[in-house]
Each structure stands twice: as C-alpha cells, then as structure tokens.
C-alpha cells in the first residue's frame, strides 16, 4: 500500500529512525552526523564498484532512486473502498477498485476510505465508543430531551451510516466527520422528541420516531453535501430521568388503574345499555300487541252490537228472547243449578242433578 494510507496524505517521508526529519542537519549533538553518513555511504558504494565510484555510478544510483520514487505512485483500491487523488492537497479525481497510479508524493497523494462498512454513532449510550466522552460534563445531559408535553425523557439511540461519496465526505464536512454526524443526529432527535408527547415516546410512538429521524437526519446531511447515507436509527432506551423514575412509575400505575376502571365501566355500560334497550323494546312490543288486541276486541264488540241492532229491527221478539237466553247463559254458566219442574204436584219432586253429572263426566275424562 502507498505511504499516504498510513499517514493520512501527509509527506510520505515521515519521522526517521532517530526521530528527526530526513534531509535536515543534525540539531545539537544528539542527532546523527550527516557528513559521516554520506562518507560511509560513499565508501560502501566504492566497495560495490571495483572500478571506482564516478559520475556513471552516481547516475545509476540516482536513476534507481528515481524509479523507486516513481513506483510509490502505485496504489491499490479494494472493492470496499474509493480512491480520492489529491494534488498538493487539492481534489483531482475519484477512482474505483483496482490498481491505479498517481504522481509520487509530495506532488499527489491518494486517500482510500472504506465506503461499504456500516459505521455506528451512539448518543446517550455508555458503550466503549463513548468511554472518553463520558468524562465530559455534557455527557450526563446528552440524552435528556424535552417532550412535546413539557416532560423530560432520557433517550439513548444509535445511528448507523456509511460513506456514499468519498469526495463529499472528506471535503464538505469538518474533520472529524463523525462529530458532525453526531451533532446533526442529536439535534434532529431533540426536535422530533420535542414534538412528541411523553406517553407516545415511551410506548407505541418509538417506531415513528425512528422513521422520522432517518428521513430528517438524511435530509440535513444531504443539505451539507456530506456524502453520507443513513441506514438505520435505533432507539435503545426511552425512559424518564433516573431522579424521577420512581414518581413516574407511580403516575404510570395510576394511569393504568384509571384505564382499567374505565374499561370496566365501559364493559358494564356495554352490558346494561343493550339489556335496557331490549327490555324497552319488549315493553313497546307488548303494548303494541295489547293495543291491537283491545282495538280488535272493541271493533268486534261494536260490529256485534250493530249486528244485534239490525236483527232487532227486523224481529224484535225473537231478538229479545235470544238476548235474554244469551244473558242468562253468561250469568248462570259458572253456578250450581237445580232444575225443578214447576208442574209437578206434591210428593216426590223430580230432580235432575246436573252438577253431579258434569263432575262425573270430568272425572271420567281425566281417567281416560
């Protein structure tokens, strides 16, 4: 791999073995003596060339050095990377996977960021990635957010992202780029939670918050030209602050009791109201039936009276006799009767025991 992959695009000639920069004079008495090194190198080269070390040998050495320097421009971009070529620190081109060449450093350098790896940023979490940040005073307040109904919740979430455009990622947002993504994610999450009631944020509204956060974080980063693709936002925890969590649980329990009692009242209402409506309909139907019965009976009595009136007009004596007999039949129907022949003389009175005969017939009919 080229040198620039190891030192972030800086001058490929880094620190020498002794800690000083190559090509400079030894500062103080601690660094190596450059003249001694050159003299020693010349002696070794003279030993390598039996005919002596002259201009031709120097040209060969310089040629080999030049070839080696030119060879440093070869760089390899893996399938998971994008190559970004810089000329004196200015962007030149973006290259895909494969073997490529750029002018040797310090003229041109190449950066090869990984564009397929999914990176993760945690906000409000206590993982290893946030170990250094936990020492700051702001970390304790990072996850505290104000909800839409003016309550406070402690939110922990993770943002998963990857590089979509290496050029935009490296040059359009400030280094370190991860801090910019973190700041955008935290700002967007505070805005979304600030528009959400606490009950929704704690229960069924979490999925909506995650979906909205992905869209809005991506929108802000696109407006920056960050070259980043947000793949997922995951809410790990949404709880009340630890200092008030006991009181909040009491409130939650009271709300649960209220909902339970409300459900019981609604169940009783759903039971008693249909029953009352059924009873009311039954009474109405019975009244309608009674009304029809009474009206029909009265109509029949009226028709019967009219029929009697018409018959009386045609035959008064027969009608009177018939009315008398029918009336006596109705009056005497439920009474015990004794029939005596009025023409009988003294002595044995003829007697017809009609009640006894009727009882005997009833007992015989029941026995059969």
Secondary structure as GFF3:
##gff-version 3
##sequence-region A 1 368
A	DSSP	alpha_helix	4	7	.	.	.	ID=ss1
A	DSSP	alpha_helix	34	48	.	.	.	ID=ss2
A	DSSP	alpha_helix	55	71	.	.	.	ID=ss3
A	DSSP	beta_strand	74	77	.	.	.	ID=ss4
A	DSSP	beta_strand	81	87	.	.	.	ID=ss5
A	DSSP	beta_strand	90	95	.	.	.	ID=ss6
A	DSSP	beta_strand	98	101	.	.	.	ID=ss7
A	DSSP	beta_strand	108	114	.	.	.	ID=ss8
A	DSSP	beta_strand	119	123	.	.	.	ID=ss9
A	DSSP	three_ten_helix	128	130	.	.	.	ID=ss10
A	DSSP	three_ten_helix	133	135	.	.	.	ID=ss11
A	DSSP	alpha_helix	139	142	.	.	.	ID=ss12
A	DSSP	beta_strand	144	146	.	.	.	ID=ss13
A	DSSP	beta_strand	152	163	.	.	.	ID=ss14
A	DSSP	alpha_helix	166	171	.	.	.	ID=ss15
A	DSSP	alpha_helix	177	193	.	.	.	ID=ss16
A	DSSP	alpha_helix	198	202	.	.	.	ID=ss17
A	DSSP	alpha_helix	206	224	.	.	.	ID=ss18
A	DSSP	beta_strand	228	240	.	.	.	ID=ss19
A	DSSP	three_ten_helix	242	244	.	.	.	ID=ss20
A	DSSP	alpha_helix	245	314	.	.	.	ID=ss21
A	DSSP	alpha_helix	316	332	.	.	.	ID=ss22
A	DSSP	beta_strand	339	340	.	.	.	ID=ss23
A	DSSP	beta_strand	351	352	.	.	.	ID=ss24
A	DSSP	alpha_helix	354	367	.	.	.	ID=ss25
###
